[in-house]
């Protein structure tokens, strides 16, 4: 069984780890928002380019064709945004994991206090 000192040390370490995870989440979220905005701007530019163009058949591109061509033109930016979004999700899950460990350590501390008072 853990000692109160060990539980206290673990809670302090988890607190520091949680601060780091929260900082990582802020950074990841900011990076995601920048990538998302860059992709949206690039997609709009591409769609506007295709809006006035004719397809090889001589007809104007449909909305779907413009969207598809724009996505292909900006595939790298789309992939970068997807990675940034995945990083945000991973950071959130890491923060949840640390919070769960804090809850467990608090439960252990309560159990130790209960045993010591008996």
Buried (B, 14 or more C-beta within 10 A) or exposed (E): EBEEEBBEEBBEEBEEBBEEBBEBBEEBBEBBEEBBEBBEEBBEEBBEEBEEEEEEEEEBBEEEBBBEBBBEBBEEBBEBBEEBBEBBEEBBEBBEEBEEBBEEBEEBBEEBEEEEEE
